[in-house]
Amino acid sequence: MTRKLAVGLTGGIASGKSAVSSAFEQLGVTTIDADTVAREIVAPGQPALDEIADRFGTDILDRDGGLKRGDLRRIVFDDDAARHDLEAITHPRIRAGLAEQRDAAESDYCILVVPLLVKSSMLDLVDRVLVIDAPEMTQLERLMSRDDIDETLARKMIAAQDARSERLAMADDVLINTGPRKDIADLAAALHAGYLRLAQGDIADLPPLHLPG
């Protein structure tokens, strides 16, 4: 059985990935979010959570046995070794979850939303890469407002991601998300039209698309 087309949607933190993936969902496209898979694998009772507690201590758990995500975030963004240890626990499980849901997708093609598409070595899960791009200052302002964090932590979170130059170098398509939110639906629809033709075999290849927002 031939696997369906999978498009990897990536971009820096607070670049607008969720808004774009939601627009694809509204078009009937199956979207699979690595962050959602990541939350599922660290739910109470999951082996990954036990490994995280062994590595970082039980203080990282709340009274109900759930993960204190904010506390863990502060630890790993201050310590590269700690972040690498966490990724060693979670990334293989995230990869497996993404692959399983990708193969079960029922739409003509699917979208895999993976923030760390390069660093997590998950490029081989997808056939085409769509990068959601925004200037770093725009990311910074959105992130500080969204997560109610200071600039120091926000910059650490941005620095821990794939470099902007790396993302753009691997992109097949780029959507620049600096305009009004209402424009995203139209931009996603333009991309969808091309992806659908490619997935259905109407065209053998699709030229790179670069859409200003």
Buried (B, 14 or more C-beta within 10 A) or exposed (E): EEEBBBBBBBBBBBBBBBBBBEBBBEBEBBBBBBEBBBEEBBEEEBEBBEBBBEEBEEEBBEEEEEBBEEEBBBBBBEEEEBBEBBBEBBBBBBBEBBBEBBEEBEBBBBBBBBBBBBBBEBEEBBBBBBBBBBEBEBBBBBBBEEBEBEEEBBBBBBEBBBEBEBBEEBBBBBBBBEEEEEBBBEBBEBBBEBBBEBBEEEEEEBEEBEBEB
